[in-house]
Amino acid sequence: MTDASRAPSETIDIEFSQHDQLKKLTYSAEEVAELFGISRSAVFDLFRTGQIKRSKILTRTVVTADEVRRFYSSLAAEAQ
C-alpha cells in the first residue's frame, strides 16, 4: 500500500532504538563533521569530490545514515 492510498487511521511502522527514540535517518553537514571529527567545510569538500553523497530535503542538505555507514566503512577499508 502506498502512502497516498493509506487510510488516515493506519499507522506506519517505525523502528525504535533501545531507548525508545526514533533512530536517526539523516544527518546535517554539521553532524557529519562532528561524527568524523572534521570541519564543516571539509564535509562540503567531500560532497564536492563525491566521496560522500548528499541528499536534499526541501532546502536542507542531509546525508543518510546508510551513506554515513558506507563512508565510514570505506575509511576502515583504506586503513587496512
Secondary structure, 3 states (H helix, E strand, C coil): CCCCCCCCCCCCCCCECCCCCECCCEEEHHHHHHHHCCCHHHHHHHHHHCCCCCEEECCEEEEEHHHHHHHHHHHHHHHC
